[in-house]
Amino acid sequence: MEFNDIHIGMKCGSKKGSGTVTWVDGSTRTIYMSNSTNNNCFEVNFEEIIEDPQVHNREDTYY
């Protein structure tokens, strides 16, 4: 995945959790995300984004 592929409204997973992209700062390669469950905002560096095409929450269970 390239940095330019990230856009507002996209669902992403990261080492800090998963959420919806709310803002992208190209100068610092920082992505601001909103948590899906409680709307808390957090920031991650582009390198922390998980390239898995499926976003999983911590609450998800696997069968």
C-alpha positions in Angstrom: 0.0 0.0 0.0 1.3 3.5 -0.9 0.7 6.6 1.2 -1.4 8.1 -1.6 -3.8 5.2 -1.3 -5.0 6.4 2.1 -8.0 8.6 2.0 -10.6 10.1 4.4 -13.4 7.7 5.2 -11.2 4.6 4.6 -11.3 1.8 7.3 -7.7 1.0 8.4 -6.1 -1.2 10.9 -2.9 -0.3 12.8 -0.9 -1.4 15.7 -2.8 1.0 17.9 -6.2 -0.3 16.8 -8.6 0.0 13.9 -10.8 2.9 12.8 -11.9 5.3 10.1 -9.4 7.8 8.6 -10.5 11.3 9.5 -7.4 13.3 8.3 -4.2 12.7 6.4 -1.1 14.8 6.9 1.1 14.4 3.9 4.0 16.4 5.3 4.6 14.2 8.3 3.0 11.0 6.9 0.6 10.9 9.9 -2.9 9.5 9.7 -5.5 10.6 12.1 -8.2 7.9 12.8 -11.4 7.7 14.7 -12.1 4.5 16.7 -15.2 2.7 15.4 -16.6 1.8 18.8 -16.3 4.9 20.9 -15.3 7.6 18.5 -12.0 8.4 20.2 -9.4 9.9 17.9 -5.8 8.7 17.7 -2.9 9.2 15.3 -0.6 6.7 13.7 2.4 7.0 11.4 2.0 5.5 7.9 4.5 2.8 8.8 2.1 1.6 11.6 -0.7 0.8 9.2 -1.4 -2.9 8.7 -1.6 -3.9 5.1 -4.2 -6.5 5.7 -7.1 -5.6 3.4 -9.6 -6.7 6.2 -9.9 -4.5 9.3 -10.4 -6.5 12.5 -11.4 -5.1 15.8 -10.1 -6.5 19.0 -13.6 -7.8 19.8 -13.7 -9.9 16.7 -13.6 -13.7 17.1 -12.3 -16.2 14.7 -13.8 -19.6 14.1 
